[in-house]
């Protein structure tokens, strides 16, 4: 089962990287593109981290890959190629702790951008695995994204709900993404160190398919007038 799940994860990451826009265009970014670029980065960093509202439980563990993609950049985001897909791919490890608290760390290097982050989840009521019962949790997360031409810090807070069904579990989430973007290139018209801040709401819906110890999930996120897609796979016990 683990080998099958890992193969699916690697195949998904390979497909997600095909045709993706590179982030090197940020070298020539101008002032009007900083906030649109920050919104797009914040949406990517904030989506795809949660695919269930069920707490792991004490000593529970989840190891998987996460990938998120936006089909085209926001209007005025000249840091990325127009009408090109762009995204991120990450490895995420989670552990269950007492009192319905889960902790997680995540990281990856994608298209020249290195991302690292961590977060906490808190189950709002006792865990239920009965069919057609709802689990809910609060999630807080922080990420940093580093590229030779920019540096970003991202924070988000969300509420996530999921419904137990035989073999599958639909989920819904709502939250906010706060992103701070700092220019690091001397080649463009923006001075090195120029910083912008953006705050955007985010809505997510998706479906997780359970496979013994493994899972596959997919979802869609709407934020800053753009639609993003995310997928994940891994092992959970």
C-alpha positions in Angstrom: 0.0 0.0 0.0 2.8 2.4 0.9 4.6 1.8 -2.4 1.4 2.3 -4.4 0.7 5.6 -2.6 4.3 6.8 -3.0 4.1 6.0 -6.7 1.0 8.0 -7.1 2.6 10.9 -5.2 5.6 11.0 -7.4 3.6 10.8 -10.6 1.4 13.6 -9.5 4.3 15.9 -8.7 5.9 15.1 -12.1 2.6 16.0 -13.9 2.2 19.2 -11.8 5.6 20.4 -12.8 5.0 20.0 -16.5 4.3 23.3 -18.2 4.6 25.3 -14.9 5.6 29.0 -15.1 9.0 29.8 -13.7 9.3 32.4 -10.9 12.5 34.0 -12.5 10.3 36.7 -14.0 10.2 38.4 -10.6 13.7 39.7 -11.5 12.1 42.5 -13.6 9.0 43.0 -11.5 7.6 46.6 -11.3 5.7 48.2 -8.4 2.3 47.7 -9.8 2.9 43.9 -10.0 4.0 43.4 -6.4 0.6 43.1 -4.8 -0.9 40.9 -7.5 2.1 38.6 -7.2 1.8 38.6 -3.4 -1.9 37.6 -3.7 -1.0 34.7 -6.0 1.8 33.5 -3.7 -0.4 33.7 -0.7 -3.2 31.7 -2.3 -0.8 29.0 -3.3 0.8 28.8 0.2 -2.6 28.8 1.9 -4.4 26.2 -0.2 -3.9 22.4 -0.2 -2.6 21.9 3.4 -5.9 20.4 4.8 -7.9 17.6 3.3 -9.8 16.5 6.4 -11.1 17.9 9.7 -10.5 14.7 11.6 -7.8 15.1 14.2 -5.1 12.4 14.1 -5.4 11.5 17.7 -2.6 11.1 20.1 0.5 9.5 18.4 -1.3 9.5 15.0 0.8 10.2 12.0 0.4 11.5 8.4 3.1 11.7 5.7 2.2 12.9 2.2 2.8 15.3 -0.7 0.8 18.4 -1.4 0.6 20.3 -4.7 -1.4 23.4 -5.6 -1.7 25.2 -8.9 -3.3 28.3 -10.3 -4.3 28.2 -14.0 -3.1 31.8 -14.8 -1.6 34.7 -12.9 -3.7 37.5 -11.5 -4.2 40.7 -13.6 -1.1 42.8 -13.5 1.1 40.0 -12.1 3.9 40.5 -14.6 6.3 38.4 -12.5 4.8 35.3 -14.2 4.1 34.5 -17.8 0.7 35.5 -18.9 -1.9 32.7 -19.1 0.6 30.1 -17.7 0.0 27.6 -15.0 2.1 28.0 -11.8 2.2 26.2 -8.5 4.1 24.6 -5.7 4.8 21.0 -4.5 5.5 20.2 -0.9 6.1 17.3 1.5 4.1 17.5 4.7 4.4 15.5 7.9 1.8 15.6 10.7 1.6 14.2 14.2 -1.3 13.9 16.6 -1.0 15.3 20.1 -3.2 15.3 23.2 -6.4 17.3 23.4 -7.3 17.0 19.7 -4.3 19.0 18.7 -2.2 18.1 15.6 1.1 19.7 14.6 2.6 19.7 11.1 5.7 20.8 9.2 6.0 21.2 5.4 8.7 22.0 2.9 9.8 21.7 -0.7 11.8 23.3 -3.5 9.8 24.0 -6.7 10.7 26.1 -9.8 13.6 27.8 -7.9 11.4 28.7 -4.9 12.1 27.1 -1.5 9.2 26.8 0.9 9.1 25.9 4.6 6.2 26.1 7.0 4.5 24.7 10.1 1.2 24.8 11.8 -1.3 23.6 14.4 -4.8 22.2 14.2 -7.4 22.0 17.0 -10.4 19.8 16.8 -13.5 21.7 17.9 -15.3 18.6 19.3 -14.6 15.0 20.0 -13.5 12.9 17.0 -16.3 10.8 15.4 -15.7 8.1 12.7 -19.4 7.3 12.4 -20.9 7.7 8.9 -22.5 11.0 8.2 -21.0 12.7 11.2 -19.2 16.0 10.9 -15.7 16.8 12.2 -14.5 20.4 12.5 -11.2 22.1 13.4 -9.4 25.4 13.6 -6.1 25.6 11.7 -3.3 28.2 11.9 -0.2 28.0 9.7 2.9 30.0 8.8 5.1 29.7 5.7 8.2 31.3 4.2 9.0 31.3 0.5 12.6 32.1 -0.6 13.7 32.8 -4.2 16.7 34.6 -5.5 14.5 37.5 -6.6 11.9 37.7 -3.7 11.1 36.7 -0.2 7.7 36.1 1.2 6.2 35.4 4.6 2.7 34.0 4.8 0.2 33.4 7.7 -3.2 32.0 7.6 -6.1 30.9 9.8 -9.0 28.7 8.7 -12.0 26.7 9.8 -12.3 23.3 8.2 -15.2 20.8 8.3 -15.4 17.3 6.8 -18.2 14.7 6.6 -17.7 11.0 7.2 -19.1 8.9 4.3 -18.3 5.3 3.3 -14.9 5.4 1.5 -14.9 9.1 0.9 -15.0 12.4 2.9 -16.0 15.7 1.4 -14.5 18.8 3.1 -15.1 22.5 3.2 -12.9 25.3 4.5 -12.8 29.1 4.9 -10.1 31.4 6.1 -7.8 34.3 5.5 -4.3 34.5 4.0 -1.9 37.3 5.1 1.2 37.7 2.9 4.2 39.9 3.1 6.3 40.1 -0.1 9.8 41.7 -0.3 11.6 42.3 -3.6 15.2 41.0 -3.8 16.2 41.9 -7.3 18.2 45.0 -8.4 17.5 44.4 -12.1 13.9 45.7 -12.1 12.4 49.1 -11.4 11.5 48.1 -7.8 14.3 48.9 -5.2 15.7 45.9 -3.2 13.7 45.6 0.0 10.5 47.1 -1.3 7.7 45.4 0.7 4.0 45.0 0.3 1.3 43.4 2.4 -2.0 41.7 1.3 -4.9 40.1 3.1 -7.3 37.9 1.2 -10.2 35.6 2.1 -10.2 32.0 0.9 -12.9 29.4 0.4 -12.1 25.7 -0.3 -14.1 22.6 -1.2 -12.9 19.1 -2.0 -13.1 15.3 -1.6 -10.8 12.8 0.1 -10.8 9.1 -0.9 -9.7 6.7 1.8 -7.6 3.6 0.9 -6.8 1.6 4.0 -3.8 3.5 5.4 -3.5 5.7 2.3 -5.6 8.5 0.8 -5.9 10.7 -2.3 -7.7 14.0 -2.2 -8.4 16.9 -4.5 -9.9 20.3 -4.0 -10.7 23.7 -5.5 -10.0 27.1 -3.8 -11.4 30.5 -4.6 -9.4 33.5 -3.5 -8.6 37.0 -4.9 -11.0 36.4 -7.9 -9.0 33.3 -9.0 -9.6 29.6 -8.8 -6.8 27.3 -7.6 -6.7 23.5 -7.6 -4.9 21.3 -5.1 -4.2 17.6 -4.7 -2.5 15.4 -2.1 -1.7 11.8 -1.4 0.0 10.0 1.5 -0.3 7.5 4.3 -2.2 8.2 7.5 -2.4 6.1 10.7 
